[in-house]
Amino acid sequence: MKTTAYFDNEVLVKRPYLKMEWIEAALRAPIRKQRQKDGRYRLWVYVAERDWYLRVVTLADGETVHNAFPDRDFVE
């Protein structure tokens, strides 16, 4: 899995509870995928272990992970 320096140095430090398997699940089979105006993609996956949705943001290539966080406002 490709990641940005921001993801490695900021996101994982701020959110040490994130599991790479959750992020990989979002990349493999997102519940929803949405292209942002800047070309990046938002991907959502449900994390049963935590009972919330995780939003993963990738670069425009759709595979390089830039950000990931619980999305409490997501409605399926």
C-alpha positions, 0 to 999 in steps of 0.5 A, a space after each residue: 500500500 502506498 502512502 504519503 509522508 503526511 499520512 505516515 508522519 502526521 495521521 498515524 501519529 495522531 490516530 495510532 488506533 487506525 489499523 492498516 487492515 481497515 484502510 486496505 478494506 476501504 481501498 479494496 471494497 469501499 461502501 462509497 467512493 467519491 471524487 473531490 474537486 481537487 481530484 482526490 478520492 474519498 472512500 468509506 468503509 464500515 469498521 464493525 470492531 469500532 461501530 463507525 465508518 472510516 473515511 480514507 482519502 487517497 491522492 488522485 491516483 486512487 491508491 496512495 493513502 493521504 488521510 484516514 479518520 472516523 467519519 461520524 457524519 457518514 450515512 449509508 
